[in-house]
């Protein structure tokens, strides 16, 4: 290769490598954690668990203790005897009563709010698992008898039973095993029937079946998509996936029903509207949720039971934002820890009661000063009183600077005060992209109102200057002679004829006529592997620039949640692996392309992406969600154009027909997946091997 070629290519490669190294060197891998101005309260040292809240990047961060155990209800020393495998508990503020389904003892225990036994209901019960109180009646689901018993809440006498509905909508094969129940103010019952995938059974006050509500959906998988493409309707029905059945139910003060689906892949808790459709789910999904309760402010209290990770109580506000999560695994069984919570009840005075099945007791928690502050602030936020709650949220941040919801609430307050710049930064702290887009829209509008006239004037001046210079160049060419001499010297340097620029210019040929461009690479050496290597380095640099320069609204990756070195290694490995897989597949399927040509054509075929990516990234910084169609369209053009060029390049490179090219692409992806699987298995085996020898050496030299 000529010396001038090396003189240009080596600096280019060095410059790109230096750019990658500099960016990765200054890459901030730490999560932005803001320190609290006030230390944690002493309550955090008197409880056997930690309290967490939602922090940066959707993770959980420690916070001040929100609830402390203040009492327990256990009947081991009372006249009624200890609980045995209790399954449910509810509270009724109107009658000052607590109802506990003592399932193992086939009874329902009624106590006052202090835990003193009022009465025990045993008539007809064999396996009570679900309770509800409404309209002066107590509703009990008996799983053993497959009945719903209705008792008078004053005399505790049996009023009637609800048997299997006789409605044709309830098919003969539909299971009717009532396990949980809730009842609204009109007497409508919402019954969880074990194994019923159609949702909750809605039964009116007269005992008539109304319909199903709150059915879960089946999640679409890759296999289900293939079944829809290639299977007949009859075959699809044979492999039809059934949704999970709800496992628990709750209701709020407005009569809106909430379903709980234990071990669901998503939307474990769902809030239903009056039509029975899901309208809200908490922002964080805890699959091991067993029960939920809604307080008077519509905050959601839920309990999770997991033998490996421990048991938790999680609290969400009415919009599904996580406020607190406390609990965990405690091998010492200290007061306040939980083993298997199966029911929770949030009282109007702020206390929370949790029924633990394994411990056979009710644990009572009370709010701390910090959580009381948070709940008061949440009440203002829920009602849209952002300015009124501003001082409270500032106080919350004084205790815990990582409390994400506080930034969201303060941002809304600043939006009302037209402090859009402050709101913008607070929305970013809160990771609220919709709010960020709204604030940025206002800031951009203000800038345009103040500067649009000057922008138009500058553009007009530039256009007028260009026109005037062109006219003067025609009439007085001698005035521009010095400038022409300078450009003439640059032209004499043959910049346009430099080897790299000539080869890089071939990318235009790939974008316009890919197959002709590939032919020229194969038989006329119009592009070298050196230039393709520079394009490959630029491709790697673009992955890093995508994290650094892309607008916040359109960038899911940040320097805080992305490891730069891993991203570079993955990018390099995936691209080289695809090139190698395509080459090996083509050699088996009578392809004509050489490995060198595969690499060159792969990189040149990505020219639309290599050219358009950085301008699109920069453009994303001035767009809001209202103009997201512009960004989406640019991405479609960029990736779609590159995909078409790559497909046509493979077709010409290996001298394939259309269908043979499609087959080659599919086989390349399959070969890549198999290679990846092989590397994963090899890594696991080597890890076990080194671990084995490490343990041996550890025993020898101990």
C-alpha positions as CSV (number, residue, x, y, z in Angstrom):
1,X,0.0,0.0,0.0
2,X,1.2,3.5,-0.8
3,X,2.8,5.6,2.0
4,X,0.2,8.3,1.7
5,X,-2.5,5.7,2.3
6,X,-0.8,4.6,5.5
7,X,-0.2,8.2,6.5
8,X,-4.0,8.8,6.4
9,X,-5.4,5.5,7.6
10,X,-3.2,5.1,10.6
11,X,-4.1,8.5,12.1
12,X,-7.8,7.9,11.4
13,X,-7.7,4.6,13.2
14,X,-5.7,6.1,16.1
15,X,-8.1,9.0,16.3
16,X,-11.2,6.8,16.5
17,X,-9.5,4.5,19.1
18,X,-8.5,7.6,21.1
19,X,-12.1,8.9,21.0
20,X,-13.4,5.6,22.3
21,X,-10.8,5.4,25.1
22,X,-11.4,9.0,26.2
23,X,-15.2,8.5,26.4
24,X,-14.8,5.3,28.3
25,X,-12.2,6.8,30.6
26,X,-14.5,9.6,31.7
27,X,-17.6,7.3,31.8
28,X,-19.4,7.6,35.1
29,X,-20.4,4.1,36.1
30,X,-21.8,5.1,39.5
31,X,-25.5,5.5,40.1
32,X,-26.4,9.1,41.0
33,X,-27.2,8.8,44.7
34,X,-28.0,12.0,46.5
35,X,-27.0,12.2,50.1
36,X,-29.5,13.0,52.8
37,X,-29.1,16.1,54.9
38,X,-30.7,14.4,57.9
39,X,-29.7,11.0,59.2
40,X,-32.1,8.1,59.4
41,X,-34.4,8.1,62.4
42,X,-33.7,5.9,65.4
43,X,-36.6,3.7,64.4
44,X,-34.4,2.1,61.7
45,X,-32.3,0.4,64.5
46,X,-35.3,-1.0,66.4
47,X,-36.9,-3.1,63.7
48,X,-35.7,-6.4,62.3
49,X,-36.0,-5.3,58.7
50,X,-34.9,-2.5,56.3
51,X,-37.2,-0.1,54.5
52,X,-36.7,0.6,50.8
53,X,-38.2,3.1,48.4
54,X,-38.0,3.7,44.7
55,X,-34.6,5.3,43.7
56,X,-32.7,6.2,40.6
57,X,-32.8,4.0,37.5
58,X,-35.9,2.2,38.8
59,X,-33.9,0.6,41.6
60,X,-34.7,0.3,45.3
61,X,-32.7,2.4,47.8
62,X,-32.8,2.4,51.6
63,X,-34.9,5.0,53.3
64,X,-36.0,5.9,56.9
65,X,-38.2,3.3,58.6
66,X,-41.8,3.8,57.5
67,X,-43.6,1.4,59.8
68,X,-42.7,-0.1,63.2
69,X,-44.3,-3.1,64.8
70,X,-46.6,-2.0,67.6
71,X,-48.5,-5.0,68.6
72,X,-49.8,-8.5,67.8
73,X,-53.0,-10.5,68.0
74,X,-52.5,-14.1,68.9
75,X,-55.0,-16.4,70.5
76,X,-52.6,-19.1,71.8
77,X,-53.4,-18.2,75.4
78,X,-57.0,-17.3,75.0
79,X,-60.1,-19.4,75.5
80,X,-60.6,-19.9,71.7
81,X,-57.2,-21.5,71.2
82,X,-54.4,-20.8,68.7
83,X,-55.0,-20.1,65.1
84,X,-54.3,-22.9,62.6
85,X,-53.4,-22.0,59.0
86,X,-55.4,-18.8,58.8
87,X,-56.1,-17.7,55.2
88,X,-57.8,-14.3,55.4
89,X,-58.5,-11.2,57.6
90,X,-60.5,-8.1,57.2
91,X,-61.4,-5.1,59.4
92,X,-64.6,-3.1,59.6
93,X,-64.2,0.4,60.9
94,X,-67.9,1.0,61.2
95,X,-68.4,-1.9,63.6
96,X,-64.9,-1.8,65.2
97,X,-64.4,-5.4,64.3
98,X,-61.7,-7.7,63.0
99,X,-62.6,-10.9,61.2
100,X,-60.1,-13.8,60.8
101,X,-60.7,-16.9,58.7
102,X,-59.2,-19.6,60.9
103,X,-59.1,-22.1,58.1
104,X,-57.4,-25.0,59.9
105,X,-59.9,-24.8,62.8
106,X,-62.9,-24.5,60.4
107,X,-64.2,-21.2,61.9
108,X,-64.2,-17.4,61.7
109,X,-63.0,-15.5,64.7
110,X,-64.5,-12.0,65.4
111,X,-62.6,-9.6,67.6
112,X,-62.7,-5.9,68.5
113,X,-59.8,-3.7,67.4
114,X,-57.8,-4.6,70.5
115,X,-58.0,-8.3,69.6
116,X,-60.5,-9.2,72.3
117,X,-62.7,-12.1,71.0
118,X,-66.3,-11.1,70.4
119,X,-67.6,-14.4,69.0
120,X,-66.6,-17.4,66.9
121,X,-68.6,-18.5,63.8
122,X,-68.5,-22.2,63.0
123,X,-72.0,-23.0,61.6
124,X,-71.6,-24.9,58.4
125,X,-68.0,-24.0,57.8
126,X,-65.4,-26.6,56.6
127,X,-62.6,-24.5,55.0
128,X,-63.2,-20.7,55.2
129,X,-60.6,-18.9,53.1
130,X,-62.1,-15.5,52.1
131,X,-64.0,-12.8,54.0
132,X,-65.8,-9.5,53.2
133,X,-68.1,-7.2,55.1
134,X,-70.7,-4.9,53.5
135,X,-74.3,-3.7,54.1
136,X,-74.5,-5.2,57.6
137,X,-73.5,-8.7,56.3
138,X,-70.5,-10.9,56.7
139,X,-69.5,-12.9,53.6
140,X,-67.5,-16.0,54.0
141,X,-66.0,-18.1,51.1
142,X,-65.9,-21.8,52.0
143,X,-63.5,-23.6,49.7
144,X,-64.4,-27.0,51.1
145,X,-68.2,-26.7,50.6
146,X,-67.8,-24.6,47.4
147,X,-70.3,-22.1,48.9
148,X,-70.4,-18.5,49.9
149,X,-72.0,-18.1,53.3
150,X,-73.7,-14.8,54.2
151,X,-74.1,-14.0,58.0
152,X,-75.7,-11.1,59.7
153,X,-72.9,-8.9,61.0
154,X,-74.8,-8.1,64.2
155,X,-76.2,-11.4,65.3
156,X,-73.8,-13.6,63.3
157,X,-76.6,-15.8,62.3
158,X,-76.6,-17.4,58.8
159,X,-78.8,-15.5,56.4
160,X,-78.3,-17.6,53.2
161,X,-75.7,-19.3,51.0
162,X,-74.7,-18.6,47.4
163,X,-74.3,-21.9,45.5
164,X,-72.9,-22.4,42.0
165,X,-74.6,-20.0,39.6
166,X,-77.2,-21.5,37.3
167,X,-76.5,-19.1,34.5
168,X,-75.6,-20.6,31.0
169,X,-72.6,-18.3,30.9
170,X,-71.1,-20.4,33.6
171,X,-70.2,-23.5,31.6
172,X,-70.3,-27.0,33.0
173,X,-66.5,-27.2,33.0
174,X,-66.0,-23.8,34.7
175,X,-64.8,-24.4,38.2
176,X,-66.7,-22.9,41.1
177,X,-64.5,-23.0,44.1
178,X,-64.9,-19.7,45.9
179,X,-61.7,-18.7,47.8
180,X,-61.8,-14.9,48.1
181,X,-64.5,-12.3,47.9
182,X,-65.1,-8.6,48.1
183,X,-68.5,-6.7,48.1
184,X,-69.3,-3.2,47.0
185,X,-71.8,-0.8,48.6
186,X,-74.6,-2.0,46.3
187,X,-74.2,-5.6,47.4
188,X,-72.5,-6.9,44.3
189,X,-70.1,-9.7,45.1
190,X,-66.8,-10.2,43.3
191,X,-65.7,-13.8,43.9
192,X,-62.4,-15.4,43.1
193,X,-63.1,-19.0,42.0
194,X,-60.0,-21.1,42.1
195,X,-59.0,-22.2,38.6
196,X,-61.4,-19.9,36.8
197,X,-59.4,-18.2,34.1
198,X,-62.3,-16.0,33.0
199,X,-61.7,-13.6,35.8
200,X,-63.8,-12.7,38.9
201,X,-67.3,-13.9,39.1
202,X,-69.7,-10.9,39.6
203,X,-72.8,-11.9,41.5
204,X,-75.5,-9.3,42.4
205,X,-77.2,-8.7,45.7
206,X,-80.0,-11.2,44.7
207,X,-77.4,-13.9,44.1
208,X,-77.7,-13.8,40.3
209,X,-74.6,-14.2,38.2
210,X,-73.9,-11.0,36.2
211,X,-70.7,-11.9,34.4
212,X,-66.9,-12.1,34.5
213,X,-64.6,-9.1,35.2
214,X,-60.9,-8.6,35.5
215,X,-59.7,-11.6,33.4
216,X,-56.0,-11.8,32.9
217,X,-54.4,-11.8,29.4
218,X,-52.0,-14.3,28.1
219,X,-48.6,-12.8,27.3
220,X,-47.5,-13.1,23.7
221,X,-44.4,-15.2,23.2
222,X,-42.2,-16.0,20.2
223,X,-43.7,-19.5,20.0
224,X,-47.2,-18.1,20.0
225,X,-46.4,-15.8,17.2
226,X,-45.0,-18.7,15.1
227,X,-48.1,-20.7,15.9
228,X,-50.3,-17.9,14.5
229,X,-48.2,-17.8,11.4
230,X,-48.0,-21.4,10.5
231,X,-50.8,-23.3,12.4
232,X,-54.4,-23.6,11.4
233,X,-57.1,-22.3,13.8
234,X,-57.8,-25.8,15.0
235,X,-54.1,-26.4,15.7
236,X,-53.9,-23.1,17.5
237,X,-56.8,-24.0,19.7
238,X,-55.0,-27.3,20.6
239,X,-52.0,-25.3,21.9
240,X,-54.0,-22.4,23.3
241,X,-52.3,-20.9,26.3
242,X,-54.7,-20.1,29.2
243,X,-54.3,-17.0,31.3
244,X,-53.7,-17.2,35.1
245,X,-56.6,-17.1,37.4
246,X,-56.9,-14.2,39.9
247,X,-55.9,-15.3,43.4
248,X,-57.2,-12.5,45.6
249,X,-59.4,-9.4,45.4
250,X,-59.8,-6.0,47.2
251,X,-61.9,-2.9,46.9
252,X,-61.5,0.8,47.6
253,X,-63.8,3.4,49.0
254,X,-65.1,4.4,45.6
255,X,-66.1,0.8,44.8
256,X,-63.3,0.1,42.4
257,X,-62.1,-3.5,42.4
258,X,-58.5,-4.6,42.5
259,X,-57.3,-8.1,41.5
260,X,-54.2,-9.9,42.7
261,X,-52.7,-12.7,40.6
262,X,-49.9,-14.5,42.4
263,X,-46.8,-15.4,40.3
264,X,-48.1,-13.4,37.3
265,X,-45.4,-12.3,34.8
266,X,-46.7,-8.7,35.0
267,X,-49.6,-6.7,36.5
268,X,-49.8,-8.8,39.6
269,X,-52.1,-6.1,41.0
270,X,-54.7,-4.6,38.7
271,X,-57.1,-1.7,39.4
272,X,-60.4,-2.2,37.4
273,X,-62.8,0.5,36.3
274,X,-66.6,0.1,36.5
275,X,-66.5,-1.8,33.2
276,X,-64.1,-4.4,34.6
277,X,-61.1,-3.2,32.5
278,X,-57.7,-2.7,34.0
279,X,-56.8,1.0,34.3
280,X,-53.7,0.9,36.6
281,X,-51.0,-1.4,37.9
282,X,-48.2,-0.5,40.3
283,X,-45.0,0.7,38.7
284,X,-43.0,-2.2,40.2
285,X,-44.3,-5.7,39.8
286,X,-43.8,-8.1,42.7
287,X,-44.8,-11.5,41.4
288,X,-45.1,-13.1,44.8
289,X,-47.9,-10.8,46.0
290,X,-50.6,-12.7,47.9
291,X,-53.0,-10.0,49.1
292,X,-53.7,-6.3,48.9
293,X,-55.7,-3.6,50.8
294,X,-56.7,-0.1,49.9
295,X,-56.8,2.7,52.5
296,X,-59.0,5.8,52.6
297,X,-56.5,7.7,50.4
298,X,-56.5,4.9,47.8
299,X,-52.9,3.9,48.7
300,X,-52.3,0.3,48.0
301,X,-50.9,-2.0,50.7
302,X,-49.7,-5.4,49.5
303,X,-47.9,-8.3,51.0
304,X,-45.4,-10.7,49.3
305,X,-44.5,-14.1,50.5
306,X,-41.3,-15.8,49.3
307,X,-39.5,-18.6,51.1
308,X,-36.2,-17.7,49.5
309,X,-36.2,-13.9,49.5
310,X,-38.3,-13.4,52.6
311,X,-41.7,-11.7,53.1
312,X,-42.4,-8.0,52.5
313,X,-45.0,-5.3,52.8
314,X,-45.1,-3.0,49.8
315,X,-47.0,0.3,49.8
316,X,-47.9,2.2,46.6
317,X,-49.8,5.5,46.1
318,X,-53.0,5.7,44.1
319,X,-51.0,6.1,40.8
320,X,-49.0,3.0,41.5
321,X,-45.7,4.7,42.6
322,X,-43.8,2.7,45.1
323,X,-43.6,4.6,48.4
324,X,-42.2,2.0,50.8
325,X,-41.2,-1.7,50.9
326,X,-40.2,-3.3,54.2
327,X,-39.5,-6.8,55.4
328,X,-37.1,-9.5,54.3
329,X,-35.8,-12.8,55.5
330,X,-35.2,-13.0,59.3
331,X,-33.8,-16.2,60.6
332,X,-34.3,-15.1,64.2
333,X,-38.1,-14.7,64.0
334,X,-38.0,-11.4,65.8
335,X,-41.0,-9.3,66.6
336,X,-42.1,-7.5,63.4
337,X,-40.7,-10.0,61.0
338,X,-43.0,-12.0,58.7
339,X,-42.9,-15.6,57.5
340,X,-45.9,-16.1,55.2
341,X,-48.3,-13.1,55.1
342,X,-51.6,-14.0,53.5
343,X,-53.7,-10.9,54.3
344,X,-53.3,-7.2,55.0
345,X,-55.6,-4.5,56.1
346,X,-54.9,-0.7,56.2
347,X,-56.8,1.1,58.9
348,X,-58.1,4.7,58.8
349,X,-55.8,5.7,61.7
350,X,-52.7,4.7,59.6
351,X,-52.0,1.4,61.2
352,X,-51.5,-1.7,59.1
353,X,-52.5,-5.2,60.2
354,X,-50.8,-8.2,58.5
355,X,-52.0,-11.8,59.0
356,X,-49.1,-14.3,59.0
357,X,-50.2,-17.9,58.2
358,X,-47.0,-19.6,59.5
359,X,-46.8,-17.6,62.7
360,X,-50.6,-17.8,63.2
361,X,-50.9,-14.3,64.4
362,X,-51.8,-10.7,63.3
363,X,-48.9,-8.3,63.4
364,X,-49.8,-4.6,63.8
365,X,-47.6,-1.8,62.4
366,X,-47.8,1.9,63.0
367,X,-46.6,4.8,61.0
368,X,-43.4,6.6,61.9
369,X,-43.1,10.4,61.7
370,X,-41.3,10.1,58.4
371,X,-44.0,8.0,56.7
372,X,-46.7,10.2,58.2
373,X,-45.0,13.2,56.5
374,X,-44.8,11.2,53.2
375,X,-48.5,10.2,53.3
376,X,-49.6,13.7,54.0
377,X,-47.6,15.0,51.1
378,X,-49.0,12.2,48.9
379,X,-52.6,13.3,49.8
380,X,-51.8,16.7,48.3
381,X,-50.2,15.2,45.3
382,X,-53.1,12.8,44.6
383,X,-55.6,15.7,44.7
384,X,-53.4,17.8,42.3
385,X,-52.6,20.4,45.1
386,X,-48.9,20.6,44.1
387,X,-48.3,24.1,45.5
388,X,-50.0,23.3,48.8
389,X,-47.8,20.2,49.3
390,X,-44.5,21.8,48.2
391,X,-43.2,22.4,51.7
392,X,-44.0,18.8,52.7
393,X,-42.1,17.4,49.8
394,X,-39.1,19.6,50.5
395,X,-39.2,18.3,54.0
396,X,-39.2,14.7,52.6
397,X,-36.1,15.5,50.5
398,X,-34.4,16.9,53.6
399,X,-34.7,13.5,55.2
400,X,-34.1,11.4,52.0
401,X,-32.7,13.0,48.9
402,X,-33.3,9.9,46.9
403,X,-37.1,9.9,47.3
404,X,-38.1,10.0,43.6
405,X,-41.8,10.9,44.0
406,X,-40.8,14.1,45.8
407,X,-39.0,15.4,42.7
408,X,-42.0,14.5,40.6
409,X,-44.3,16.4,42.9
410,X,-42.0,19.4,43.2
411,X,-41.7,19.5,39.4
412,X,-45.4,19.7,39.1
413,X,-45.4,22.6,41.5
414,X,-42.8,24.4,39.5
415,X,-44.8,23.8,36.3
416,X,-47.7,25.7,38.0
417,X,-45.3,28.5,38.9
418,X,-43.9,28.6,35.3
419,X,-40.4,27.6,36.6
420,X,-40.0,25.3,33.6
421,X,-36.2,25.0,33.8
422,X,-36.3,23.9,37.4
423,X,-39.2,21.5,36.6
424,X,-37.2,20.1,33.8
425,X,-34.3,19.0,36.0
426,X,-36.7,17.7,38.7
427,X,-38.6,15.6,36.2
428,X,-35.2,14.2,35.1
429,X,-34.4,13.3,38.7
430,X,-37.8,11.7,39.0
431,X,-37.3,9.8,35.7
432,X,-40.6,11.1,34.5
433,X,-40.2,11.3,30.7
434,X,-43.8,12.6,30.1
435,X,-43.3,15.4,32.5
436,X,-39.9,16.2,31.1
437,X,-41.3,16.3,27.6
438,X,-44.0,18.7,28.8
439,X,-41.5,21.0,30.5
440,X,-39.1,21.0,27.5
441,X,-42.0,21.9,25.3
442,X,-42.7,25.0,27.3
443,X,-39.0,25.9,27.4
444,X,-38.7,25.5,23.7
445,X,-41.8,27.6,23.1
446,X,-40.5,30.4,25.2
447,X,-37.1,30.3,23.4
448,X,-38.9,30.4,20.0
449,X,-41.1,33.3,21.1
450,X,-38.0,35.3,22.1
451,X,-35.6,34.3,19.3
452,X,-37.5,33.2,16.3
453,X,-37.5,36.6,14.7
454,X,-33.7,36.8,15.1
455,X,-33.3,33.3,13.6
456,X,-35.3,34.3,10.6
457,X,-33.3,37.5,10.2
458,X,-30.0,35.6,10.4
459,X,-31.1,33.0,7.8
460,X,-32.3,35.7,5.4
461,X,-29.0,37.6,5.9
462,X,-27.0,34.5,5.1
463,X,-29.1,33.7,2.0
464,X,-28.8,37.3,0.8
465,X,-25.1,37.3,1.3
466,X,-24.7,34.1,-0.7
467,X,-26.7,35.5,-3.5
468,X,-24.8,38.8,-3.5
469,X,-21.4,37.0,-3.5
470,X,-22.5,34.9,-6.4
471,X,-23.5,37.9,-8.4
472,X,-20.3,39.8,-7.5
473,X,-18.2,36.7,-8.5
474,X,-19.7,36.9,-12.0
475,X,-19.2,40.6,-12.4
476,X,-15.9,41.1,-10.5
477,X,-14.1,37.8,-10.5
478,X,-10.7,39.5,-9.8
479,X,-12.0,40.3,-6.3
480,X,-12.2,36.6,-5.4
481,X,-8.9,35.6,-7.0
482,X,-7.0,35.3,-3.6
483,X,-9.7,33.0,-2.3
484,X,-9.6,30.9,-5.4
485,X,-5.8,30.6,-5.2
486,X,-6.1,29.2,-1.6
487,X,-8.7,26.6,-2.7
488,X,-6.5,25.9,-5.7
489,X,-3.6,24.9,-3.4
490,X,-6.0,22.7,-1.4
491,X,-7.1,21.1,-4.7
492,X,-3.4,20.6,-5.7
493,X,-3.0,18.6,-2.5
494,X,-5.4,16.1,-4.1
495,X,-7.6,15.9,-1.0
496,X,-10.4,14.5,-3.0
497,X,-8.1,11.9,-4.6
498,X,-6.8,10.6,-1.2
499,X,-7.2,6.9,-1.1
500,X,-9.4,6.8,2.0
501,X,-11.9,9.4,0.7
502,X,-12.1,7.8,-2.7
503,X,-12.9,4.5,-1.0
504,X,-15.3,6.0,1.5
505,X,-17.1,7.8,-1.4
506,X,-17.9,4.3,-2.6
507,X,-20.5,4.1,0.2
508,X,-22.7,6.3,-1.8
509,X,-22.6,3.6,-4.5
510,X,-23.7,1.1,-1.9
511,X,-26.7,3.3,-0.9
512,X,-27.9,3.9,-4.4
513,X,-27.0,0.6,-6.2
514,X,-25.8,-2.0,-3.7
515,X,-25.4,-4.9,-6.1
516,X,-23.3,-2.9,-8.5
517,X,-21.2,-1.6,-5.6
518,X,-20.6,-5.2,-4.4
519,X,-19.6,-6.3,-7.8
520,X,-17.0,-3.5,-8.0
521,X,-15.6,-4.5,-4.6
522,X,-15.3,-8.2,-5.6
523,X,-13.8,-7.7,-9.0
524,X,-12.3,-4.2,-9.1
525,X,-11.1,-3.7,-5.5
526,X,-13.1,-0.4,-5.1
527,X,-12.9,-0.8,-1.3
528,X,-10.2,-2.2,1.0
529,X,-10.3,-3.9,4.3
530,X,-8.5,-0.9,5.9
531,X,-11.3,1.5,5.0
532,X,-13.9,-1.1,6.2
533,X,-12.0,-1.3,9.4
534,X,-12.3,2.4,9.9
535,X,-16.0,2.2,9.2
536,X,-16.2,-0.6,11.8
537,X,-14.5,1.5,14.4
538,X,-16.9,4.3,13.6
539,X,-19.8,1.9,14.1
540,X,-18.4,1.1,17.6
541,X,-18.0,4.8,18.3
542,X,-21.6,5.4,17.3
543,X,-22.8,2.9,20.0
544,X,-21.1,5.0,22.6
545,X,-22.2,8.3,21.1
546,X,-25.8,7.0,21.2
547,X,-25.6,6.8,25.0
548,X,-23.8,10.2,25.4
549,X,-25.5,12.4,22.7
550,X,-29.0,11.0,22.3
551,X,-31.8,13.1,23.8
552,X,-33.1,12.1,27.2
553,X,-36.6,11.4,26.0
554,X,-35.4,8.9,23.4
555,X,-32.5,7.3,25.3
556,X,-33.3,4.4,27.6
557,X,-29.5,3.8,28.2
558,X,-27.5,6.3,30.3
559,X,-23.9,6.4,31.5
560,X,-25.3,5.3,34.9
561,X,-27.0,2.1,33.8
562,X,-24.6,1.1,30.9
563,X,-21.2,-0.3,31.2
564,X,-19.1,1.3,28.4
565,X,-16.5,-1.4,28.1
566,X,-19.1,-4.2,28.0
567,X,-21.0,-2.4,25.3
568,X,-17.8,-2.1,23.2
569,X,-16.9,-5.7,23.7
570,X,-20.5,-6.9,22.9
571,X,-20.7,-4.6,19.8
572,X,-17.4,-5.8,18.4
573,X,-18.1,-9.5,19.3
574,X,-21.6,-9.5,17.8
575,X,-20.6,-7.8,14.5
576,X,-17.6,-10.0,13.9
577,X,-19.6,-13.1,14.9
578,X,-22.3,-12.2,12.4
579,X,-19.7,-11.7,9.6
580,X,-18.1,-15.1,10.4
581,X,-21.4,-16.9,10.7
582,X,-22.5,-15.5,7.3
583,X,-19.2,-16.6,5.7
584,X,-19.3,-20.1,7.1
585,X,-23.0,-20.5,6.2
586,X,-22.3,-19.3,2.7
587,X,-19.5,-21.7,2.2
588,X,-21.9,-24.6,3.0
589,X,-24.6,-23.2,0.7
590,X,-22.4,-22.5,-2.3
591,X,-21.7,-18.9,-1.7
592,X,-19.0,-17.1,-3.7
593,X,-18.0,-14.4,-1.2
594,X,-14.6,-14.4,0.5
595,X,-14.3,-13.6,4.2
596,X,-12.6,-10.3,3.4
597,X,-15.4,-9.3,1.0
598,X,-18.0,-10.3,3.6
599,X,-16.5,-7.9,6.2
600,X,-16.1,-5.1,3.6
601,X,-19.6,-5.4,2.2
602,X,-21.2,-5.8,5.7
603,X,-19.6,-2.5,6.8
604,X,-20.4,-0.6,3.6
605,X,-24.0,-1.9,3.6
606,X,-24.4,-0.1,7.0
607,X,-23.6,3.2,5.3
608,X,-27.1,4.7,5.9
609,X,-26.7,4.1,9.6
610,X,-23.1,5.2,9.7
611,X,-24.0,8.5,8.0
612,X,-27.4,9.3,9.5
613,X,-27.0,8.0,13.1
614,X,-25.1,11.0,14.7
615,X,-27.4,13.7,13.1
616,X,-30.4,11.7,14.3
617,X,-29.0,11.5,17.8
618,X,-28.4,15.3,17.8
619,X,-31.9,15.9,16.4
620,X,-33.4,13.9,19.3
621,X,-32.2,16.6,21.7
622,X,-34.6,19.2,20.4
623,X,-37.7,17.0,20.0
624,X,-40.5,16.2,22.5
625,X,-42.8,13.3,22.6
626,X,-45.2,15.4,20.4
627,X,-42.7,15.2,17.6
628,X,-41.6,11.6,18.3
629,X,-43.0,10.6,14.9
630,X,-40.1,12.5,13.3
631,X,-37.5,10.6,15.3
632,X,-39.3,7.3,14.7
633,X,-39.4,8.0,10.9
634,X,-35.7,8.8,10.9
635,X,-34.9,5.6,12.7
636,X,-37.1,3.6,10.3
637,X,-35.3,5.1,7.3
638,X,-31.9,4.6,8.9
639,X,-32.3,1.0,9.9
640,X,-34.6,0.0,7.1
641,X,-32.3,1.4,4.4
642,X,-29.3,-0.4,6.0
643,X,-31.2,-3.7,6.2
644,X,-32.2,-3.5,2.5
645,X,-28.6,-2.7,1.6
646,X,-27.3,-5.6,3.7
647,X,-29.8,-8.0,2.1
648,X,-28.9,-7.0,-1.4
649,X,-25.2,-7.0,-0.6
650,X,-25.4,-10.6,0.6
651,X,-27.4,-11.5,-2.5
652,X,-24.7,-10.2,-4.9
653,X,-21.8,-11.2,-2.7
654,X,-22.7,-14.9,-2.8
655,X,-24.5,-14.8,-6.1
656,X,-27.8,-15.9,-4.6
657,X,-31.4,-15.6,-5.7
658,X,-33.9,-13.7,-3.4
659,X,-35.2,-16.9,-1.6
660,X,-31.7,-18.3,-1.3
661,X,-30.6,-15.0,0.3
662,X,-33.5,-15.1,2.7
663,X,-32.5,-18.7,3.6
664,X,-28.9,-17.6,4.1
665,X,-29.9,-14.7,6.4
666,X,-32.1,-17.1,8.6
667,X,-29.3,-19.7,8.8
668,X,-26.8,-16.9,9.7
669,X,-29.1,-15.9,12.6
670,X,-29.5,-19.6,13.7
671,X,-25.7,-20.1,13.5
672,X,-25.1,-17.0,15.6
673,X,-27.6,-18.2,18.2
674,X,-26.0,-21.6,18.4
675,X,-22.5,-20.1,18.7
676,X,-23.8,-17.8,21.5
677,X,-25.3,-20.8,23.2
678,X,-22.1,-22.8,22.9
679,X,-20.1,-19.9,24.4
680,X,-22.6,-19.6,27.3
681,X,-22.3,-23.4,28.1
682,X,-18.5,-23.2,27.7
683,X,-18.4,-20.3,30.2
684,X,-20.5,-22.2,32.7
685,X,-18.4,-25.3,32.4
686,X,-15.1,-23.4,32.8
687,X,-16.6,-21.5,35.7
688,X,-17.4,-24.7,37.5
689,X,-14.0,-26.2,36.6
690,X,-12.1,-23.3,38.0
691,X,-14.4,-23.2,41.0
692,X,-13.7,-26.9,41.6
693,X,-9.9,-26.5,41.4
694,X,-10.1,-23.3,43.4
695,X,-11.9,-25.1,46.2
696,X,-9.3,-27.9,46.1
697,X,-6.4,-25.4,46.3
698,X,-8.2,-23.6,49.1
699,X,-8.5,-26.9,51.1
700,X,-4.8,-27.8,50.5
701,X,-3.3,-24.4,51.5
702,X,-5.7,-23.7,54.3
